[in-house]
Amino acid sequence: MAQVPQRFFDALAVRTWCGLSLRALGRAREEIDAINVYPVADGDTGTNLYLTVESAAAAVEAVFAAHEVDAGAGDAEDGPSLADAVGAMAHGALIGARGNSGTILAQLLRGMAQVLSARGDSPHTGGSGLRAALRHAAESARNAVARPVEGTVLTVASAAADAADGAGDDCAEVARAAYEGARAALAATPGQLPVLERAGVVDAGGHGLVTVLAALVETCTGRPPETGAVLHARVEHGDADPAGECAAAGADEDGPAFEVIYLLEAEDAAVARLRQRLDALGDSLVVVGGDGLWNVHVHVDDAGAAVEAGVEAGRPYRIRITHFGHGDVHTTGAERPPRERAQRAVVAVVPGEGLAELYAGAGATTLLARPGEPPASGELVQAVRRAHAREVVLLPNDAELRHTAAAAAEQARAEGVRVALIPTRSAVQGIAALAVHEAERRFDEDVVAMTSAAGATRHAEVTVAERQSWTTAGICQAGDVLGLIDGDVAVIGPDVSRVAATVLDRMLSAGGELVTLVLGDEAPQDVADQLEARVREAYLAVDTVVYRGGRQGALLLVGVE
């Protein structure tokens, strides 16, 4: 169905734009990843942009959801304001920004939000406001980069703003002009960056921005722009495979070995000093944000020094360090022979230290995902490399990681590893899959058996609501205990033990032979004993196994198979 055009740019337009951008980046993600050769050929620009916009879209949806709750209580008017919506969009992008291009996109959205929020109580803006927002976005993004380079997303953003300056006062005209200007600039990027010309591709980050601007056109007009074949991800003389050009194009062995990203709570003056220190440590430095919260991105050889600089400036958290996988850049490799590849390995994302030990004890290579800090595709690829096997079974153990895991699997396949992605939505499904894993079987047979075991395991979790919101079980308040079954809220209550018991009863009403309980550190000590006793008394021939998950986010994970 065609998208309804937005005559003015208001809160609903912001929501629509985020949703359309997310879908468009989801479609273009693999192509953008494939042409990613600058500043580092790590093949995750499309995925990073997708995850950045996903965080922005989620923040906007939360604003609308909160407003609907208030409206239901009689405390709201027609909807969130434009300032509320763009502020949420910018904040969501800031805290969820991934990689170099994602961090720059976050600053672009923040720059737009600063202009649109300044309009005070105005419920919407016209073409002139959108034009001013695009101009400020381009300028603020350029100012956030320590050493701006032409032929990148910065060039594409500036071209979009320049083209918008010549448009009329209608939002649709401004959006179309910005998109066309960005497209033309994107096509010219190989002539500005030799690394792109050698690989035969346009700039990946710029491609992502053009995709987002195409979504803006669809938001304002109700129709996607006529693109034809104009994006030209690979330029005419580009028969070269970008992945094969990595060594020459982006993965310079003399370049920094690590990408360091973290959120930082700090004052402006401290951030100014931090910029100077990080600029001396490495390159690709981007620091975005303001009002006490910043997202810091840098490529360095000394990751510890980059984090220490953040500690001196303020409070860094959500610290993410990724090795670019250039090989042993700082060693000759002559000191020890290469390790023989295993035939098969299992790589799993796990939410807590206890589960990490459990999975590792069963022979899996694990990647720890702390609460609120899902891994990026580059980290998953590194885990696959660490497994050092010809065949890998990948268990994401989280529905939200499906795109990230798919991107990592594609990159690993491009490196010659045979990868099967089993779409596990919870760590308890991963436990079931791992229990039937047999490395001696044919790969396809092993994958089928593991997939079948995971699919036959219903999963649930018990957690605490962070804010008031609508759920499938009704309205919950901050502090309520929630019982989620197969991803949907099924029970709301005040007591952990009672909610957990209700969840377990509902799951076992459909039958089952084995209950798996994974307790988080914050769960009541006696909840497992109570649930085990309940199973013994009410469900004959059903076994129960209990694990300690550590700091896993949820109070309790439940699996029934």
C-alpha positions in Angstrom: 0.0 0.0 0.0 1.3 3.4 -0.9 2.6 5.6 1.9 0.4 8.6 2.8 2.3 11.8 1.9 3.1 14.2 4.7 2.2 17.8 3.8 4.2 19.1 6.8 7.1 17.6 8.7 5.6 16.8 12.1 6.0 14.1 14.8 4.1 11.6 12.6 6.4 12.3 9.7 9.4 11.6 12.0 7.9 8.3 13.0 7.2 7.4 9.4 10.6 8.4 8.2 12.3 6.3 10.9 10.2 3.3 9.9 10.8 3.7 6.2 14.5 4.2 6.7 14.8 1.1 8.8 13.0 -1.0 6.2 15.1 0.5 3.4 18.4 -0.1 5.2 17.3 -3.6 5.9 16.9 -4.2 2.2 20.2 -2.5 1.3 22.2 -3.7 4.3 24.0 -6.5 2.5 24.9 -4.4 -0.5 26.3 -1.6 1.7 28.2 -4.1 3.8 29.7 -5.6 0.6 31.1 -2.3 -0.7 32.5 -1.2 2.7 36.2 -0.5 2.1 36.8 2.8 3.8 38.0 3.8 6.4 38.4 0.0 7.2 37.2 -2.8 5.1 35.4 -4.6 7.9 32.2 -5.2 5.9 29.7 -3.9 8.5 28.7 -0.4 7.5 25.2 -1.4 6.3 24.6 -3.3 9.4 25.9 -0.5 11.6 23.6 2.0 9.9 20.7 -0.3 10.3 21.3 -0.8 14.0 21.7 3.0 14.5 18.4 3.7 12.8 16.8 0.8 14.6 17.7 2.4 17.9 16.4 5.8 16.7 13.1 4.2 15.5 12.6 2.4 18.8 13.1 5.6 20.8 10.5 7.4 18.6 8.0 4.5 19.1 8.6 4.7 22.8 7.5 8.4 22.8 4.4 7.6 20.9 3.6 4.6 23.2 4.1 6.7 26.3 1.8 9.4 24.8 -0.9 6.8 24.1 -0.8 5.7 27.7 -1.1 9.3 28.8 -4.0 9.8 26.4 -5.7 6.7 27.8 -5.5 8.3 31.2 -6.8 11.6 29.9 -3.5 13.5 30.3 -2.6 14.1 26.7 -3.8 16.0 23.7 -3.5 15.0 20.0 0.0 13.5 20.0 3.7 14.1 20.8 5.2 17.3 19.6 7.7 17.6 16.7 10.3 18.5 19.3 9.6 15.4 21.4 9.8 13.1 18.3 13.0 14.5 16.8 14.6 14.6 20.3 13.8 11.0 20.8 15.1 10.1 17.3 18.4 11.9 18.0 18.8 10.4 21.4 18.0 6.9 20.2 20.5 7.2 17.4 23.2 8.6 19.7 23.0 5.7 22.3 22.7 3.1 19.6 25.2 4.4 17.1 27.5 1.7 15.7 30.7 2.2 13.7 32.1 5.2 11.9 29.2 5.8 9.6 26.5 5.1 12.3 28.1 7.6 14.6 28.2 10.2 11.8 24.5 9.5 11.0 23.7 9.9 14.7 25.2 13.4 14.5 23.3 14.2 11.3 20.0 13.3 13.0 21.1 15.3 16.1 21.8 18.3 13.9 18.4 18.1 12.4 16.8 17.7 15.8 18.5 20.9 17.1 16.9 23.0 14.4 13.5 21.4 14.5 13.3 21.4 18.3 14.2 25.1 18.3 10.8 25.8 16.7 9.3 25.6 20.2 5.7 24.5 20.5 5.1 24.5 16.7 3.5 21.2 15.8 5.2 21.0 12.4 7.6 22.7 10.0 7.5 23.4 6.3 10.2 23.2 3.6 12.2 26.1 5.0 12.5 24.4 8.4 13.5 21.1 6.8 16.0 22.9 4.6 17.6 24.6 7.6 17.7 21.2 9.5 19.5 19.5 6.6 22.1 22.4 6.5 22.8 22.3 10.2 23.0 18.5 10.1 25.7 18.5 7.5 27.7 21.2 9.3 27.5 19.6 12.7 28.5 16.2 11.4 31.5 17.7 9.7 32.5 19.4 12.9 32.2 16.1 14.8 34.9 14.4 12.7 38.4 15.2 13.8 39.8 15.0 10.2 37.1 15.3 7.6 37.7 13.4 4.3 36.0 14.2 1.0 34.4 11.4 -0.9 32.7 10.1 2.3 29.2 10.4 3.9 30.2 14.0 4.9 30.5 15.0 1.2 27.2 13.4 0.5 25.5 15.2 3.4 26.9 18.6 2.3 25.7 18.0 -1.2 22.2 17.2 0.0 22.1 20.4 2.0 23.4 22.4 -0.9 20.8 21.0 -3.3 18.0 21.6 -0.7 19.0 25.3 -0.5 17.8 25.7 -4.1 14.4 24.1 -3.5 11.1 25.7 -2.7 9.2 25.9 0.6 7.4 22.6 0.2 8.7 19.6 2.2 8.4 17.3 -0.8 10.5 19.6 -3.0 13.2 20.0 -0.3 13.3 16.2 0.3 13.5 15.4 -3.4 16.2 18.0 -4.0 18.3 16.8 -1.1 18.0 13.2 -2.3 19.0 14.1 -5.9 22.0 16.1 -4.7 23.1 13.3 -2.5 22.8 10.8 -5.3 24.9 12.8 -7.6 27.5 13.3 -4.9 27.6 9.6 -4.1 28.2 8.7 -7.8 31.3 11.1 -7.7 32.9 9.6 -4.5 35.2 7.2 -6.4 36.8 10.2 -8.0 37.5 11.7 -4.6 38.9 8.7 -2.7 41.5 6.5 -4.5 40.6 3.6 -2.1 37.1 3.6 -3.6 38.3 3.9 -7.2 40.7 0.9 -6.7 37.9 -1.2 -5.3 35.4 0.0 -7.9 32.7 1.1 -5.4 31.0 4.2 -4.1 31.3 5.2 -0.5 29.3 2.8 1.8 28.3 5.4 4.3 27.2 7.8 1.6 25.2 5.0 0.1 23.5 4.5 3.4 22.7 8.2 3.7 21.2 8.3 0.2 19.0 5.3 1.3 17.8 7.3 4.3 17.1 10.4 2.2 15.1 8.2 -0.2 13.0 7.2 2.7 12.5 11.0 3.5 11.2 11.5 0.0 8.7 8.7 0.4 7.7 10.1 3.8 7.0 13.6 2.3 5.4 12.4 -1.0 3.9 9.1 -0.3 6.0 7.4 -3.0 9.6 6.2 -3.2 11.8 8.2 -5.5 12.5 6.9 -9.0 15.9 5.4 -8.5 16.3 3.1 -11.5 20.0 2.0 -11.3 21.3 5.3 -10.1 22.9 4.2 -6.9 25.7 2.4 -8.7 27.2 0.7 -5.7 29.9 -0.6 -8.0 31.2 1.9 -10.6 31.4 0.9 -14.3 35.1 -0.1 -14.3 34.6 -1.9 -11.0 34.8 -5.6 -11.9 37.0 -6.0 -8.8 35.6 -7.8 -5.8 35.6 -5.3 -2.9 36.3 -8.0 -0.4 39.4 -9.0 -2.5 40.6 -5.4 -2.5 40.5 -5.2 1.3 44.3 -5.3 1.8 45.0 -2.6 -0.8 41.9 -0.6 -0.2 41.0 -0.4 3.4 42.9 -2.8 5.6 46.3 -1.2 5.6 48.5 -3.3 7.8 50.1 -0.1 9.2 46.6 1.1 10.3 45.2 0.9 13.8 44.2 -2.6 15.0 41.1 -1.7 17.1 37.8 0.1 16.9 36.8 1.6 20.2 33.3 2.9 20.9 31.7 4.0 24.1 29.1 6.3 25.5 30.5 9.0 27.8 28.9 11.2 30.4 31.1 14.3 30.5 31.2 18.1 30.4 32.0 20.0 27.2 35.4 21.1 28.4 36.5 17.6 29.3 35.3 16.4 25.9 37.4 19.0 24.1 40.5 17.7 25.9 39.4 14.1 25.1 39.3 14.9 21.4 42.8 16.1 21.4 44.1 13.1 23.2 42.3 10.6 21.1 43.3 12.3 17.9 46.9 11.8 18.9 46.3 8.1 19.7 44.7 7.1 16.4 42.4 8.0 13.5 38.8 8.0 12.3 37.9 10.0 15.4 34.2 11.0 15.7 32.8 12.4 18.9 29.1 13.2 18.7 26.5 14.3 21.2 26.1 17.1 23.8 24.2 18.1 26.9 26.4 15.8 29.0 26.1 12.6 26.8 28.5 11.7 24.0 29.2 8.8 21.7 32.9 8.4 21.1 34.4 6.4 18.1 38.1 6.0 17.3 40.5 3.6 15.6 43.6 3.0 17.7 46.4 0.5 18.4 46.1 1.0 22.1 42.5 0.3 23.0 43.3 0.6 26.7 44.6 4.1 26.4 41.5 5.1 24.5 39.3 3.9 27.3 41.5 5.4 29.9 41.2 8.8 28.2 37.4 8.4 28.5 37.7 7.6 32.2 39.7 10.8 32.7 37.1 12.8 30.8 34.0 11.4 32.6 32.1 8.2 32.9 32.4 5.9 29.9 30.1 2.9 29.6 28.8 0.5 26.9 32.4 0.1 26.0 32.8 -1.9 22.7 36.3 -2.9 21.4 36.5 -4.7 18.1 39.7 -6.0 16.5 39.7 -5.5 12.8 41.1 -8.9 12.1 44.1 -7.9 10.0 45.9 -10.9 11.2 48.8 -10.5 13.6 49.6 -7.0 12.4 52.3 -6.4 15.0 54.0 -9.8 14.7 55.8 -11.5 12.0 53.9 -14.8 12.5 57.2 -16.7 12.3 57.3 -17.5 16.0 54.7 -20.3 15.9 53.0 -22.3 13.2 49.4 -21.6 12.4 46.8 -23.5 14.5 45.1 -26.3 12.6 41.4 -25.6 11.9 38.8 -27.7 13.6 36.2 -29.3 11.4 33.2 -27.8 13.2 32.4 -25.4 16.0 29.4 -23.8 17.6 29.4 -20.0 18.2 26.8 -18.6 20.6 25.8 -15.2 22.0 25.0 -15.5 25.7 23.5 -12.9 28.0 25.4 -13.7 31.2 28.7 -15.0 32.7 27.1 -18.2 34.1 25.6 -19.1 30.7 29.0 -18.3 29.1 30.6 -20.9 31.3 27.9 -23.4 30.6 28.1 -23.0 26.9 31.9 -23.1 26.9 31.9 -26.2 29.0 29.8 -27.8 26.3 32.5 -26.9 23.7 30.9 -23.7 22.3 32.8 -20.5 21.5 30.9 -17.7 23.3 30.3 -14.0 22.9 29.0 -12.3 26.0 26.2 -9.8 25.4 25.6 -7.7 28.5 22.2 -6.2 29.2 21.6 -3.3 26.8 24.8 -4.0 24.9 24.0 -6.3 22.0 27.1 -7.3 19.9 27.8 -5.8 16.5 28.2 -8.0 13.5 32.0 -7.4 13.6 32.2 -8.9 17.0 30.2 -12.0 15.8 32.6 -12.3 12.9 35.5 -12.2 15.3 33.9 -14.9 17.4 33.6 -17.1 14.3 37.3 -16.5 13.5 38.2 -17.3 17.1 36.4 -20.7 16.7 38.9 -21.4 13.9 36.7 -24.0 12.2 35.8 -25.0 8.6 32.1 -25.3 9.6 30.3 -23.1 12.2 26.8 -23.3 13.7 25.8 -19.8 14.9 23.3 -19.4 17.7 22.3 -15.7 18.2 19.9 -16.5 21.1 18.1 -13.3 20.7 15.4 -12.3 18.2 16.8 -8.8 18.0 20.1 -10.1 16.7 18.7 -11.7 13.6 19.9 -9.1 11.1 23.3 -8.7 12.9 23.8 -12.5 12.9 22.8 -12.8 9.3 25.3 -10.1 8.3 28.1 -11.8 10.3 27.3 -15.2 8.7 27.5 -13.7 5.2 30.9 -12.1 6.0 32.2 -15.3 7.4 31.1 -17.2 4.4 32.9 -14.7 2.2 36.0 -15.7 4.2 35.5 -19.4 3.3 33.8 -20.6 6.4 30.7 -22.7 6.0 28.1 -21.1 8.4 24.6 -22.2 9.4 22.5 -19.7 11.3 20.0 -21.3 13.6 17.5 -18.5 14.6 17.4 -19.1 18.3 15.4 -16.5 20.1 16.6 -17.3 23.7 19.5 -18.8 25.4 17.3 -21.7 26.5 16.7 -22.6 22.9 20.5 -22.5 22.4 20.9 -24.9 25.3 18.5 -27.3 23.7 20.3 -27.0 20.3 23.7 -27.5 21.9 22.5 -30.6 23.8 21.9 -32.5 20.5 25.0 -31.2 18.7 27.3 -33.9 17.4 30.3 -32.8 15.5 30.8 -36.3 14.0 27.6 -36.1 12.0 27.3 -34.6 8.5 27.0 -30.9 8.8 23.5 -30.7 7.3 22.2 -33.4 9.6 23.7 -31.7 12.7 22.1 -28.4 11.7 18.7 -30.0 11.2 18.9 -31.8 14.6 19.9 -28.6 16.4 17.3 -26.5 14.6 14.6 -29.1 15.5 15.6 -29.1 19.1 15.6 -25.3 19.3 12.3 -25.0 17.6 10.7 -27.6 19.9 11.7 -25.5 23.0 9.2 -22.8 24.1 10.9 -19.9 25.8 9.9 -17.4 28.4 11.5 -14.8 30.7 10.6 -13.0 33.8 11.8 -9.4 34.0 10.9 -6.0 35.6 9.3 -3.2 33.6 11.4 -0.1 33.3 8.6 2.3 32.5 4.8 2.5 32.1 3.7 1.1 28.8 1.1 -0.8 26.8 1.7 -4.6 26.5 -0.2 -7.5 25.1 -1.4 -8.3 28.6 -2.5 -4.7 29.4 -0.9 -1.6 30.9 2.2 -2.1 33.1 3.8 0.3 35.5 7.4 0.9 36.2 8.5 -1.8 38.6 5.9 -4.4 37.7 7.1 -7.9 37.1 6.5 -9.1 33.6 6.2 -12.7 32.3 7.0 -12.9 28.6 6.2 -16.2 26.7 7.7 -16.6 23.3 8.5 -12.9 23.2 5.1 -11.5 24.2 4.0 -10.2 27.6 1.6 -12.7 29.0 1.5 -12.0 32.7 1.8 -8.8 34.8 2.1 -8.9 38.6 3.8 -7.5 41.7 5.6 -10.7 42.8 8.4 -12.6 41.0 7.6 -16.0 42.3 3.9 -15.8 41.5 4.5 -14.4 38.0 7.1 -17.1 37.3 4.7 -19.8 38.5 1.9 -18.5 36.3 4.3 -18.4 33.3 5.4 -22.0 34.0 1.8 -23.3 34.3 0.8 -21.7 31.0 3.8 -23.2 29.2 3.3 -26.7 30.7 -0.4 -26.6 29.9 0.6 -27.5 26.3 2.8 -30.4 27.6 6.5 -30.9 28.1 9.2 -33.2 29.3 12.0 -30.9 30.5 12.0 -27.5 32.2 15.1 -25.4 32.0 15.4 -22.5 34.5 18.2 -20.0 34.2 18.4 -17.6 37.2 19.8 -14.1 37.0 21.8 -12.6 39.9 18.9 -10.4 40.9 16.3 -13.2 41.1 15.0 -14.2 44.6 17.1 -17.0 45.9 14.1 -19.3 46.6 12.3 -18.9 43.3 14.0 -21.9 41.7 13.2 -24.1 44.7 9.6 -23.1 44.5 9.3 -23.7 40.8 11.0 -27.1 41.1 8.6 -28.1 43.8 5.7 -27.0 41.7 6.8 -29.1 38.8 7.3 -32.2 41.0 3.8 -31.8 42.6 1.7 -30.9 39.6 3.5 -32.3 36.5 4.4 -36.0 36.6 7.3 -37.2 34.5 8.6 -33.6 33.9 12.2 -33.0 34.8 13.7 -29.7 35.9 17.3 -28.4 35.5 18.5 -25.2 37.0 21.5 -23.0 35.9 22.9 -19.7 37.3 23.1 -17.2 34.5 24.8 -14.3 36.3 24.1 -10.7 35.2 21.9 -11.7 32.3 19.3 -8.9 32.3 16.2 -11.0 32.9 15.5 -12.3 36.4 14.6 -15.7 35.0 14.8 -17.5 31.7 12.5 -20.5 31.2 12.6 -23.2 28.6 10.1 -26.1 28.1 10.8 -28.9 25.7 
